[in-house]
Amino acid sequence: MLEWLAAFERKNGQSPSQQLFRERWPDFRMEPTSDTLGSLIDAFFARVKRRHFAAKISELAHYEQDPSQWGRLDEIMLDAARDLASLVPTGSTHRFSDMPARIDAYEAEVADPTIAKRYKMGIDPFDDLTGGMRPGNLITIAGPSGKGKSLMAQWQLMSCFSDQDALGLMCALEMTAPEILERLDTMVTHFSHKLLSQRQLADDQVELWRRLAHQFTSMRNDIVIKDDLLGCTTDRVFAEITRLKPDICVVDYVQLMRSRQGYASQWQGLVDMTNDLKQIAVATDSVVIMVSQDGRDSFQNGSSETNMGGSISVYQVADIYIGMHQDEAMYDAGRMEVRLLKNRRGAKMNGSGKSANLIWKPSTMTFRYDDGRESQSDNFLRVA
């Protein structure tokens, strides 16, 4: 019937009348209804998903009888969940001729900038060049081991949550949730991270921290941390994003993920995983920040377009690629150099201005762009 209706409309430029339809399909029983089209579509999708779910249950039952598959039952279940979540297509068709609608949307965003989701990175020259992180973007934060890649990603997540009211999700493959939460707590208090982690804060600091907590518990959004991700695949990331619907998702870090297929070399798996993460960002309309570890020569020279770890796909797939560099003198001075190595939407920083300097003090989790001026306050505390 659908094929006939489509062919009729292509040929005649309009849909057939009900009378003509009944003549062509006399056995089809029409059921007039006063329900809205949206509710009918929802009911139809629910039936389709129910039938698909029943078929999946039958398929999964076979795996229970196969001992060779028992070690990957979690992966099989996540594959089934991904199939179910993507069963009904959500893609839309966009036409150039819809220009008036785009102009209306532009004017609406100019009048109310909160309509357009643009998440600032807190690095002024990068935000000026890129326009910020947008839904559907894959952002790579890369650097040598132990130089602060995870800290950078966590700072970005905290900034988007506390300053821009974004819902954040952190898929942690290396650190535990308590370790990450200690860092986040330190970012908003700027107490000594060492004293907080060793439970040696002064009583007045704990009281101040408790008063601050009331402000964050009343916020509309939150940061959710998932650290039970042993053998994490992109299917698991997709399932968590689909379930929690975050604005920003951090994956820390991609080289610790497991490919859904077995490959003889790591780079082949990374190609699949990085492409999957980009597709997940687009499909879920979220920002995905992918932490990546650089190769060994980055310890001396910092991140570049050629020393990414594992596979060049880590660089190629990213919409924005940020590299990090810090030598001993910079570490002692509390500074970090960050490099905008790729910006899919436009220009990179070039020449001597290819990088930006950050104030970088992990001891109190104080991070910000160094614009050469004294900051009035690095503290998030807003306690009355």
VENJO-V305830 format. One line per field, one symbol per residue. phi: phi as a letter, one per 30 degrees, with the letter a starting at -180 (. if undefined). A space follows every 50 residues. Layout:
BEGIN
phi: ???
END
This chain:
BEGIN
phi: .ddddddddddciaddddddddddbdddcdbebcdddedddedddddddd ddddddddddddddccedcddbddddddedddeddcdcdcdbccbdddee dddddddddddbdddddbcddicedddddcijdcejdccccblddicjdd dddddeddddddcbhcdcbccccccdeedddddddddcchdddddddcib ddedddddddddeddddcddcaccccccceidcddddddddddchddbbc cbbddcdcddbdbdbdddddedddddddddeddchbccccdbcddddddc cidbdccddjaddedddddbbccbaacddddddibbccbddabdcldcdb idcdbbccdbbddbhcbadccicdddaccdebdd
END
